[in-house]
Amino acid sequence: MLNRAALALVLLLLAGLPAAAAAGPLPLGPSGLSEQRTVTEVAPGVRLETVVRGTRSLVDVFTVDVAFVRTRSEARALASELRAKDWPAVRTRRVSERAQDDRARGPLGYLVRAGAFATEAEAIALRDRLTSAGRPGGRAVFTGEDGGRTTGPWIVRALTVDPERFDGSLVPELGTEVVPGRELLTAIAGRTDAVATINGGYFVIGEADGTPGDLAGVSVVDGEVVSEAVAGRTSFLLPRTSGAGARVATVDTRSAVRADDGATRELDGLNRRPGLIRGCGGTGGDVPVEVAKHDFTCTDASELIAFTPRFGASTEPGVGAEAALDPDGRVLELRTARGGAIPSGGSVLSGTGEAAAWLATHAQVGRRVRSLIDVVADGAPLGLTNQTGVVNGGPRLLRDGREDIAALAEGFVWPEDPGFFYRFGVRRNPRTLAGVRRDGRIVLVTIEGRAPGVSVGASFTESAGVLRSLGARDAVNLDGGGSTGLTVGARLLTRPSDLAGERPIGDALILEP
């Protein structure tokens, strides 16, 4: 007998019939583009719609972005310098689009480009020649991904989950089942016997940015807070494993510890390497900022981090102090270095700098130290049960059916580098999106990208439009780029955009039987 995941795969392979009543065309590219849709019932209450729209533009080319500068005069000066050295097809391009919540006026900046080629290899060769000539930092790009007018193409996949009909669970799942380490989406799908999966939130990739696999934002699994929030950033909330009541909200975590002698101290984070805050948005002296800053790692030499069994067998090693606690918060051991065992059912408070001194004074053996962790969604306490799940994301894309892209507020605009928002939000990239319809149905979407001739990806604005056209009322951007992935059963349907293939990720949203 076939299990549900295997049955879903059979249905996917054998069905794939045109939708009987297709919705209106996706708002991608000019009207009138060709569009093919297939609809498959993955499981009762779970529908997969695949849309292939448009064709490759005949005018888009591969080129090299030599630099992104603030002013027209800077752009003209650089272009003149490049032309004087006979670099090919030098030109400038004004980028007008700013973040929706950015109150600054005028263009975002100016691109200086060189070369116009039919193949990516030719653009890469020019970039490398520029680097050798003393002009590093260039990027070989495809102009169809600029965010301006193009005919595509696009591949969009949308899983629509009806909590009233789907009798399984929609829940977050950690890669490797603990925080450290990352896991392929297909591997997560296989070990959980999932009906379908989609990648989840942002996470740490490299050792220089913290604990690889640590969620770079809030994570709640089975009602347990696994990772603290990037303050003020939008996330995807699942109050019940059925998916009922799912919503999109701005999430904060407010955490502290209290010793039985009355002393209290801020708890800086959970289940991560002390001192490195990926995405920033923390408190207590983080530098250079305490607001969200995407793809940036803030630092703090004095942190108190709580480790739970969700982290695995032992804490991050290093200089500092640790207090090992039993399930009631009673101190079992006070350690003079970090990197010890996490008691079964208990926790460890790990401190650096001033926080280590605080532990030595207030967390002596036999005393009790309690961790107080509150999750606040849209300004109100989020009551956690063993069914609650939260996946981090950002920025918000839709609010009550209207485009509301909070890119500046959520750290996707770097004041010192306007090119960051251009590359991340204006340019087309692979995207993973989550939305909730007015009828309570959940829409989980992937848009493939970085594949000229196959699928060019989407900007933040285009992503919001796609979700709205699929019926979403509220929506959020999840992790994308090379992380974007969707499976039915354990079969990966999306095309990986990383040259190395499928990227291991920190967490996923899984539909369990």
Secondary structure in CASP SS format (residue, H / E / C, confidence):
PFRMAT SS
TARGET T0000
AUTHOR 0000-0000-0000
METHOD secondary structure of the structure
MODEL  1
M C 1.00
L C 1.00
N C 1.00
R H 1.00
A H 1.00
A H 1.00
L H 1.00
A H 1.00
L H 1.00
V H 1.00
L H 1.00
L H 1.00
L H 1.00
L H 1.00
A C 1.00
G C 1.00
L E 1.00
P E 1.00
A C 1.00
A C 1.00
A C 1.00
A C 1.00
A C 1.00
G C 1.00
P C 1.00
L C 1.00
P C 1.00
L C 1.00
G C 1.00
P C 1.00
S C 1.00
G C 1.00
L C 1.00
S C 1.00
E E 1.00
Q E 1.00
R E 1.00
T E 1.00
V E 1.00
T E 1.00
E E 1.00
V E 1.00
A E 1.00
P C 1.00
G C 1.00
V E 1.00
R E 1.00
L E 1.00
E E 1.00
T E 1.00
V E 1.00
V E 1.00
R E 1.00
G C 1.00
T C 1.00
R C 1.00
S C 1.00
L C 1.00
V C 1.00
D C 1.00
V C 1.00
F E 1.00
T E 1.00
V E 1.00
D E 1.00
V E 1.00
A E 1.00
F E 1.00
V E 1.00
R C 1.00
T C 1.00
R H 1.00
S H 1.00
E H 1.00
A H 1.00
R H 1.00
A H 1.00
L H 1.00
A H 1.00
S H 1.00
E H 1.00
L H 1.00
R H 1.00
A H 1.00
K C 1.00
D C 1.00
W C 1.00
P C 1.00
A C 1.00
V C 1.00
R E 1.00
T E 1.00
R E 1.00
R E 1.00
V E 1.00
S C 1.00
E C 1.00
R C 1.00
A C 1.00
Q C 1.00
D C 1.00
D C 1.00
R C 1.00
A C 1.00
R C 1.00
G C 1.00
P C 1.00
L C 1.00
G E 1.00
Y E 1.00
L E 1.00
V E 1.00
R E 1.00
A E 1.00
G E 1.00
A E 1.00
F E 1.00
A C 1.00
T C 1.00
E H 1.00
A H 1.00
E H 1.00
A H 1.00
I H 1.00
A H 1.00
L H 1.00
R H 1.00
D H 1.00
R H 1.00
L H 1.00
T H 1.00
S H 1.00
A C 1.00
G C 1.00
R C 1.00
P C 1.00
G C 1.00
G C 1.00
R E 1.00
A E 1.00
V E 1.00
F E 1.00
T H 1.00
G H 1.00
E H 1.00
D C 1.00
G C 1.00
G C 1.00
R C 1.00
T C 1.00
T C 1.00
G C 1.00
P C 1.00
W E 1.00
I E 1.00
V E 1.00
R E 1.00
A E 1.00
L E 1.00
T E 1.00
V E 1.00
D C 1.00
P C 1.00
E C 1.00
R C 1.00
F C 1.00
D C 1.00
G C 1.00
S E 1.00
L E 1.00
V E 1.00
P E 1.00
E E 1.00
L E 1.00
G H 1.00
T H 1.00
E H 1.00
V C 1.00
V C 1.00
P C 1.00
G C 1.00
R C 1.00
E E 1.00
L C 1.00
L H 1.00
T H 1.00
A H 1.00
I H 1.00
A H 1.00
G H 1.00
R H 1.00
T H 1.00
D C 1.00
A C 1.00
V C 1.00
A E 1.00
T E 1.00
I E 1.00
N E 1.00
G C 1.00
G C 1.00
Y C 1.00
F E 1.00
V C 1.00
I C 1.00
G C 1.00
E H 1.00
A H 1.00
D H 1.00
G C 1.00
T C 1.00
P C 1.00
G C 1.00
D C 1.00
L E 1.00
A C 1.00
G C 1.00
V C 1.00
S E 1.00
V E 1.00
V E 1.00
D C 1.00
G C 1.00
E E 1.00
V E 1.00
V E 1.00
S E 1.00
E C 1.00
A C 1.00
V C 1.00
A C 1.00
G C 1.00
R E 1.00
T E 1.00
S E 1.00
F E 1.00
L E 1.00
L E 1.00
P C 1.00
R C 1.00
T C 1.00
S C 1.00
G C 1.00
A C 1.00
G C 1.00
A C 1.00
R E 1.00
V E 1.00
A E 1.00
T E 1.00
V E 1.00
D E 1.00
T E 1.00
R E 1.00
S E 1.00
A E 1.00
V E 1.00
R E 1.00
A E 1.00
D C 1.00
D C 1.00
G C 1.00
A C 1.00
T E 1.00
R E 1.00
E E 1.00
L C 1.00
D C 1.00
G E 1.00
L E 1.00
N C 1.00
R C 1.00
R C 1.00
P C 1.00
G C 1.00
L E 1.00
I E 1.00
R E 1.00
G E 1.00
C E 1.00
G C 1.00
G C 1.00
T C 1.00
G C 1.00
G C 1.00
D C 1.00
V E 1.00
P C 1.00
V C 1.00
E C 1.00
V C 1.00
A E 1.00
K E 1.00
H E 1.00
D E 1.00
F E 1.00
T E 1.00
C E 1.00
T E 1.00
D C 1.00
A C 1.00
S C 1.00
E C 1.00
L E 1.00
I E 1.00
A E 1.00
F E 1.00
T C 1.00
P H 1.00
R H 1.00
F H 1.00
G C 1.00
A C 1.00
S E 1.00
T C 1.00
E C 1.00
P C 1.00
G E 1.00
V C 1.00
G C 1.00
A E 1.00
E E 1.00
A E 1.00
A E 1.00
L E 1.00
D C 1.00
P C 1.00
D C 1.00
G C 1.00
R E 1.00
V E 1.00
L E 1.00
E E 1.00
L E 1.00
R E 1.00
T C 1.00
A C 1.00
R E 1.00
G C 1.00
G C 1.00
A E 1.00
I C 1.00
P C 1.00
S C 1.00
G C 1.00
G C 1.00
S E 1.00
V E 1.00
L E 1.00
S E 1.00
G E 1.00
T C 1.00
G C 1.00
E H 1.00
A H 1.00
A H 1.00
A H 1.00
W H 1.00
L H 1.00
A H 1.00
T H 1.00
H H 1.00
A C 1.00
Q C 1.00
V C 1.00
G C 1.00
R C 1.00
R E 1.00
V E 1.00
R E 1.00
S E 1.00
L E 1.00
I E 1.00
D E 1.00
V E 1.00
V E 1.00
A E 1.00
D C 1.00
G C 1.00
A E 1.00
P E 1.00
L C 1.00
G C 1.00
L C 1.00
T C 1.00
N C 1.00
Q C 1.00
T C 1.00
G E 1.00
V E 1.00
V E 1.00
N E 1.00
G C 1.00
G C 1.00
P C 1.00
R E 1.00
L E 1.00
L E 1.00
R E 1.00
D C 1.00
G C 1.00
R E 1.00
E E 1.00
D C 1.00
I C 1.00
A C 1.00
A C 1.00
L C 1.00
A C 1.00
E C 1.00
G C 1.00
F C 1.00
V C 1.00
W E 1.00
P C 1.00
E C 1.00
D E 1.00
P C 1.00
G H 1.00
F H 1.00
F H 1.00
Y H 1.00
R H 1.00
F H 1.00
G H 1.00
V H 1.00
R C 1.00
R C 1.00
N E 1.00
P C 1.00
R E 1.00
T E 1.00
L E 1.00
A E 1.00
G E 1.00
V E 1.00
R E 1.00
R C 1.00
D C 1.00
G C 1.00
R C 1.00
I E 1.00
V E 1.00
L E 1.00
V E 1.00
T E 1.00
I E 1.00
E C 1.00
G C 1.00
R C 1.00
A E 1.00
P C 1.00
G C 1.00
V C 1.00
S E 1.00
V C 1.00
G C 1.00
A E 1.00
S C 1.00
F H 1.00
T H 1.00
E H 1.00
S H 1.00
A H 1.00
G H 1.00
V H 1.00
L H 1.00
R H 1.00
S H 1.00
L C 1.00
G C 1.00
A E 1.00
R E 1.00
D E 1.00
A E 1.00
V E 1.00
N E 1.00
L C 1.00
D C 1.00
G C 1.00
G H 1.00
G H 1.00
S H 1.00
T C 1.00
G C 1.00
L E 1.00
T E 1.00
V E 1.00
G C 1.00
A C 1.00
R E 1.00
L E 1.00
L C 1.00
T C 1.00
R C 1.00
P C 1.00
S C 1.00
D C 1.00
L C 1.00
A C 1.00
G C 1.00
E C 1.00
R C 1.00
P C 1.00
I E 1.00
G C 1.00
D E 1.00
A E 1.00
L E 1.00
I E 1.00
L E 1.00
E E 1.00
P C 1.00
END
